[in-house]
């Protein structure tokens, strides 16, 4: 394994930590549909970046942050309308993105790849992952109050709308971190499946965060290793490993 | 003591639908105001306007240094949500700057048993969950409690205990209480004043004076009977 590969693996594991944490709050906010759909919006950004000959990830990040703003704007309306519009807008984004990319580039954008990662990309990625983790750990109490009751949060002095926006931007950044490895179709699952596993197994908030991070990091590490041995792309194998953890968790009797 | 809350000419509209129209009232500090009215009268909307959660016209003026403890109407909590009572109270303490001792004291004041606060909140019974919400509202030293049908979904003995707890807290901690209730017997027993609401104000004053058969007929559109407890 070269030093660049080690850097890529470290970044992927750091992405697992961020995705495990952010997934818990996304799941508890019942925004798994929005989370999955949001990741699709990266595709036209990647396509545009390829057309403009700039780093595809930059295009993906820009579109994800725009997508987060869009979800935030929609969530301020009624929930049913949000889900409907998300379904329409983000499927459109996927279609538009697939028109802008083609062949191997499209497959890599959709499912991720194990391409080489530059030292700068690793450094920036680790900094973003550190920001995501710091935000979530610092804001976890505010997020919990807003999840249980936005009105309790409001009367506790929390600007709920601003907190929602910050959370969605952080979610967008986490999706962006996973794009290289898992692609726009699979990256949401690194956040949602470990959190869903943790939700079944954990009896309190801290246990949920711990279990989700562990599942995300272990499946990222184990999945990447299996992919390297089998000479396959890591994305689908990582997701299958995470899904195996979830189905195994179904065998554990429910707590309540 | 002065007024804790002054509401003047408050109106709330959702599109073309006027939910509350030209409502004006005051709430003296340390008093207990019950808000009654039929379904759709705008009681919860009034609370949400008072806490700034919904846009309104008119003015809502809370006294300086007012801290609100809010107990929302029955929440839709997933049964397997891994947030315990301790997680919830700890979160409120962290956000309001309260200490762990104050959080523990709030659980004790609301009579939440220690092992109950360790359970996921979705697994609690109606009464246990409402007590936990009252405890959460007490964290951060509130001066006012806003309770939106706190006994909904609680069995009858549990309702009685919860109402007594709220009344005891008001007296012991010197709180101002605003309470939405459908139970006129409770209003009669625990409220110093009652606001009758049917989109606009129908009446306000001490329950014994304003809860006349004619007012109740006007409010609910049908004769209403209730038990009057003379011991209060």
Boltz contact constraints between the chains, C-beta under 6 A:
constraints:
  - contact:
      token1: [A, 141]
      token2: [B, 91]
      max_distance: 6.0
  - contact:
      token1: [A, 141]
      token2: [B, 94]
      max_distance: 6.0
  - contact:
      token1: [A, 141]
      token2: [B, 95]
      max_distance: 6.0
  - contact:
      token1: [A, 142]
      token2: [B, 95]
      max_distance: 6.0
  - contact:
      token1: [A, 144]
      token2: [B, 91]
      max_distance: 6.0
  - contact:
      token1: [A, 145]
      token2: [B, 91]
      max_distance: 6.0
  - contact:
      token1: [A, 148]
      token2: [B, 88]
      max_distance: 6.0
  - contact:
      token1: [A, 149]
      token2: [B, 72]
      max_distance: 6.0
  - contact:
      token1: [A, 149]
      token2: [B, 75]
      max_distance: 6.0
  - contact:
      token1: [A, 151]
      token2: [B, 53]
      max_distance: 6.0
  - contact:
      token1: [A, 151]
      token2: [B, 70]
      max_distance: 6.0
  - contact:
      token1: [A, 151]
      token2: [B, 72]
      max_distance: 6.0
  - contact:
      token1: [A, 152]
      token2: [B, 70]
      max_distance: 6.0
  - contact:
      token1: [A, 154]
      token2: [B, 51]
      max_distance: 6.0
  - contact:
      token1: [A, 154]
      token2: [B, 53]
      max_distance: 6.0
  - contact:
      token1: [A, 155]
      token2: [B, 51]
      max_distance: 6.0
  - contact:
      token1: [A, 155]
      token2: [B, 68]
      max_distance: 6.0
  - contact:
      token1: [A, 155]
      token2: [B, 70]
      max_distance: 6.0
  - contact:
      token1: [A, 156]
      token2: [B, 95]
      max_distance: 6.0
  - contact:
      token1: [A, 156]
      token2: [B, 96]
      max_distance: 6.0
  - contact:
      token1: [A, 199]
      token2: [B, 82]
      max_distance: 6.0
  - contact:
      token1: [A, 202]
      token2: [B, 82]
      max_distance: 6.0
  - contact:
      token1: [A, 204]
      token2: [B, 82]
      max_distance: 6.0
  - contact:
      token1: [A, 204]
      token2: [B, 84]
      max_distance: 6.0
  - contact:
      token1: [A, 204]
      token2: [B, 87]
      max_distance: 6.0
  - contact:
      token1: [A, 205]
      token2: [B, 83]
      max_distance: 6.0
  - contact:
      token1: [A, 205]
      token2: [B, 87]
      max_distance: 6.0
  - contact:
      token1: [A, 208]
      token2: [B, 82]
      max_distance: 6.0
  - contact:
      token1: [A, 256]
      token2: [B, 120]
      max_distance: 6.0
  - contact:
      token1: [A, 256]
      token2: [B, 123]
      max_distance: 6.0
